[in-house]
Amino acid sequence: MKHVSHALWVMLASVLSLGCTGSRNTNLSPRTATTAAESTHLFETTFQTHRRGVPPENVKAWVVIGLALYPMQPVPNAVNRFEALLPLPADRPVLRYRYKFEFLYPGVLDNRINSTMSPEYELTIPQASKAP
């Protein structure tokens, strides 16, 4: 009986974990900035959720660099795709960033807010070579 109880808990935990993995994003940004002279970079991502009743206009996205949040704009004529043109720091060779998504979904009596964060990504910034 104890063995059956343990198997039931494992099965329940696996079903619950499947329900928690209801969203994902795809980083569409290049991992390396094109040139050191370029001072901005286009961050692009997509977002998909398996939660029912989330219209694309109820999804907001941000680029998170350190503690700063930079809003992203929806890409016209594309569903759940976002972009932001941001300045790059000149003094850092690597920029670590994440995406944050917030969306409304229907609850029992009213809409509820949920948010999720992407894994951390790295952007390599070529450094300008100094002339002798």
N, C-alpha and C positions, 0 to 999 in steps of 0.2 A: 504494500500500500504506500509506503514511504517513497518508493521508486516512481510510482505513478504520479504522486503529488509533485515531485521534483520535475518530472517531464512536463506536467501541466504548467508550472511556473515558467519554465524555459520557453514553452510555446507562447504563453501569454506575453512574455517580455519581447519576443521576436515580433509578434503582431503589433505591439505598441510601438516598437522602434520603427517599423515600416510606416506607421502613421505620422511619425515625427519628421521623417525625411520627405516632406511634401514640397520642397522648393529647391531650385538649383539655378546657378547662373553660369554663363560662359564668358570668360574674359576675351574680348576681341582686340584688345590693345596690343601693339607690338611690345616685346620685352626689352627692346633697346631703343632709345631716342635716336633719331636719324643723324643729327649733327650737333656738335657742341654749340654752334652759333645760334641754333634755333632755341628760342626761350619758352616755347609752349609745346604742349603735348596733348594729343587727342586721346582721351580715355573712352573706351566703348565697351559695353557689356549687354548681355541679354539676361532676362529673368523669366523663369517659368515656375508656376506653382501648380500642384495637383489639387489644391483646395478648391472646392466647388464655389461658384458664384463670385469670383474675383474678376471684375471687368478690367481691361487694360488701363482705363483712365483712372482707376483707383490705386495704381502702383506708383510710388515715388522712389527715386534712387539718388544716392549720394556717393561721391568718392571720399573715402576717409583716409587722410594723411595725418598721422600722429593723432592729435585730438581735434583737428579741424575737419569740418564737414563741408564739402563743396557740392552744391546741387547739380544734378544731371538733368538734361532735357530729353524728352522723348524724341526719337528719330521719326520724322514725318514719313508716312506711308509704310511704316514697319510696326509690327506688334511686339510689345514688351522689349524694345531695344532702346538703349539710352546712351547719350554721349555728353562729354564735357571737355571743353578746351581750357586747360589750366596752365599757369606759368610753372616753369621748372626751376628749382633752386640751382644757382650756379656753383655753389660750394659743396655739393654732395654728389658723389659718384654713383650712389645707389639710392633709389627712392622706394620705400616700402609703402604699399597702399592696400586698401580693401574697398569693397563695395558694401553699402548698406541699403537694404530695401525695406520699405514700409508699405503695407497694403491693408485695405479694408475688406472684410469678408462678412457675409451675413451670419448673424447669430440667431438665437431663438426669438428674442424680442427686439433687438436692434443690431446695427453693424458693430463689429469689433475690429480692433486694430492689432495687427501682428507685424513683427519685423524680424529680419534675419540678416546675418553678415556673411560675406563670402570668405573664403580662405585668404590668407595674405599673399600678395603678389609682389614681385620686385621689378623695378624699371632701372636699367643700367643707363646712366647718362655719360656720354663721352665727354671727357674733359678737354678744354681747349689747350693746345700745346703752347707753351710760352716760348717766345722767340729769344735767342741768346743775345 
